[in-house]
Amino acid sequence: MSGATDDRPTLVEVLPKAGLVYLEKGNLSELLCKPKIMPIKSVSLERLEAMEQQAENFRKSNPTTAMPK
């Protein structure tokens, strides 16, 4: 990378011997990242829905008699 021209301003570090250290950056700009692909439904939600469907099918196929008191 030596010899590469850079249009950004160079920052000179100044480290004080005592006190606080401040950092200044010039020309802040937006940084865009790649979009993340998110699942429409999570795997755990799909499992839960499948379990609920199985329970509903079981309840419909095995009707219960009167509830005990």
C-alpha atoms as an extended CHARMM CRD file, in Angstrom:
* protein
*
        69  EXT
         1         1  MET       CA              0.0000000000        0.0000000000        0.0000000000  PROA      1               0.0000000000
         2         2  SER       CA              2.9340000000        2.3190000000        0.0200000000  PROA      2               0.0000000000
         3         3  GLY       CA              2.7670000000        4.7890000000       -2.7980000000  PROA      3               0.0000000000
         4         4  ALA       CA             -1.0330000000        4.5450000000       -3.0640000000  PROA      4               0.0000000000
         5         5  THR       CA             -2.7310000000        7.9070000000       -3.3160000000  PROA      5               0.0000000000
         6         6  ASP       CA             -5.4690000000        8.5260000000       -0.7900000000  PROA      6               0.0000000000
         7         7  ASP       CA             -7.9830000000       11.3690000000       -0.9800000000  PROA      7               0.0000000000
         8         8  ARG       CA             -8.8540000000       11.1910000000        2.7120000000  PROA      8               0.0000000000
         9         9  PRO       CA             -7.1900000000       13.6400000000        5.0940000000  PROA      9               0.0000000000
        10        10  THR       CA             -4.4980000000       12.1040000000        7.2350000000  PROA      10              0.0000000000
        11        11  LEU       CA             -4.8770000000       12.2120000000       10.9900000000  PROA      11              0.0000000000
        12        12  VAL       CA             -1.9120000000       12.9930000000       13.1610000000  PROA      12              0.0000000000
        13        13  GLU       CA             -1.9910000000       11.3660000000       16.5870000000  PROA      13              0.0000000000
        14        14  VAL       CA             -1.1290000000       13.5670000000       19.5210000000  PROA      14              0.0000000000
        15        15  LEU       CA             -0.7890000000       11.6580000000       22.7690000000  PROA      15              0.0000000000
        16        16  PRO       CA             -0.5820000000       13.9260000000       25.8040000000  PROA      16              0.0000000000
        17        17  LYS       CA              1.5480000000       12.8670000000       28.7340000000  PROA      17              0.0000000000
        18        18  ALA       CA             -1.3150000000       13.6000000000       31.1430000000  PROA      18              0.0000000000
        19        19  GLY       CA             -5.0280000000       14.2510000000       30.7640000000  PROA      19              0.0000000000
        20        20  LEU       CA             -7.6760000000       13.1050000000       28.3410000000  PROA      20              0.0000000000
        21        21  VAL       CA             -7.1500000000       11.8980000000       24.7900000000  PROA      21              0.0000000000
        22        22  TYR       CA             -9.4860000000       13.3390000000       22.1600000000  PROA      22              0.0000000000
        23        23  LEU       CA            -10.0890000000       11.9830000000       18.6850000000  PROA      23              0.0000000000
        24        24  GLU       CA            -11.3320000000       14.0460000000       15.7830000000  PROA      24              0.0000000000
        25        25  LYS       CA            -12.4530000000       12.5800000000       12.5030000000  PROA      25              0.0000000000
        26        26  GLY       CA            -13.2570000000       14.7080000000        9.5100000000  PROA      26              0.0000000000
        27        27  ASN       CA            -15.8100000000       14.0760000000        6.7780000000  PROA      27              0.0000000000
        28        28  LEU       CA            -17.8750000000       11.3700000000        8.4270000000  PROA      28              0.0000000000
        29        29  SER       CA            -19.9600000000        9.4860000000        5.9190000000  PROA      29              0.0000000000
        30        30  GLU       CA            -22.4620000000        6.6710000000        5.8200000000  PROA      30              0.0000000000
        31        31  LEU       CA            -21.2320000000        3.1110000000        5.8000000000  PROA      31              0.0000000000
        32        32  LEU       CA            -23.5420000000        0.6420000000        4.1180000000  PROA      32              0.0000000000
        33        33  CYS       CA            -23.2680000000       -3.0740000000        4.7660000000  PROA      33              0.0000000000
        34        34  LYS       CA            -24.5890000000       -6.0460000000        2.8740000000  PROA      34              0.0000000000
        35        35  PRO       CA            -28.2480000000       -6.8480000000        3.5630000000  PROA      35              0.0000000000
        36        36  LYS       CA            -28.7560000000       -9.8510000000        5.7800000000  PROA      36              0.0000000000
        37        37  ILE       CA            -31.0950000000      -12.5690000000        4.5730000000  PROA      37              0.0000000000
        38        38  MET       CA            -33.5340000000      -13.3330000000        7.3620000000  PROA      38              0.0000000000
        39        39  PRO       CA            -35.7840000000      -16.4080000000        7.3740000000  PROA      39              0.0000000000
        40        40  ILE       CA            -39.4950000000      -15.6920000000        7.1020000000  PROA      40              0.0000000000
        41        41  LYS       CA            -40.1510000000      -18.1210000000        9.9420000000  PROA      41              0.0000000000
        42        42  SER       CA            -37.5950000000      -19.3540000000       12.3900000000  PROA      42              0.0000000000
        43        43  VAL       CA            -36.9620000000      -23.0710000000       12.7300000000  PROA      43              0.0000000000
        44        44  SER       CA            -38.2360000000      -23.1060000000       16.3150000000  PROA      44              0.0000000000
        45        45  LEU       CA            -41.4770000000      -21.3860000000       15.2530000000  PROA      45              0.0000000000
        46        46  GLU       CA            -41.9840000000      -23.9730000000       12.5170000000  PROA      46              0.0000000000
        47        47  ARG       CA            -41.4270000000      -26.7850000000       15.0480000000  PROA      47              0.0000000000
        48        48  LEU       CA            -43.9130000000      -25.2100000000       17.4540000000  PROA      48              0.0000000000
        49        49  GLU       CA            -46.5330000000      -24.8710000000       14.7140000000  PROA      49              0.0000000000
        50        50  ALA       CA            -45.9780000000      -28.5020000000       13.6890000000  PROA      50              0.0000000000
        51        51  MET       CA            -46.4160000000      -29.6450000000       17.3060000000  PROA      51              0.0000000000
        52        52  GLU       CA            -49.6290000000      -27.6030000000       17.6060000000  PROA      52              0.0000000000
        53        53  GLN       CA            -50.9280000000      -29.1150000000       14.3680000000  PROA      53              0.0000000000
        54        54  GLN       CA            -50.1460000000      -32.6370000000       15.6090000000  PROA      54              0.0000000000
        55        55  ALA       CA            -51.9450000000      -31.9330000000       18.8950000000  PROA      55              0.0000000000
        56        56  GLU       CA            -54.9740000000      -30.5650000000       17.0030000000  PROA      56              0.0000000000
        57        57  ASN       CA            -55.0650000000      -33.6340000000       14.7330000000  PROA      57              0.0000000000
        58        58  PHE       CA            -54.7650000000      -35.9460000000       17.7370000000  PROA      58              0.0000000000
        59        59  ARG       CA            -57.5760000000      -34.1090000000       19.5380000000  PROA      59              0.0000000000
        60        60  LYS       CA            -59.8440000000      -34.3590000000       16.4780000000  PROA      60              0.0000000000
        61        61  SER       CA            -59.1110000000      -38.0590000000       15.9030000000  PROA      61              0.0000000000
        62        62  ASN       CA            -59.5630000000      -39.0460000000       19.5770000000  PROA      62              0.0000000000
        63        63  PRO       CA            -62.6120000000      -37.2720000000       20.9720000000  PROA      63              0.0000000000
        64        64  THR       CA            -62.7530000000      -37.4550000000       24.7250000000  PROA      64              0.0000000000
        65        65  THR       CA            -65.8000000000      -38.2800000000       26.7720000000  PROA      65              0.0000000000
        66        66  ALA       CA            -67.0890000000      -36.1430000000       29.6010000000  PROA      66              0.0000000000
        67        67  MET       CA            -64.4820000000      -34.4120000000       31.6990000000  PROA      67              0.0000000000
        68        68  PRO       CA            -64.0230000000      -35.9730000000       35.1500000000  PROA      68              0.0000000000
        69        69  LYS       CA            -65.0850000000      -33.8010000000       38.0440000000  PROA      69              0.0000000000
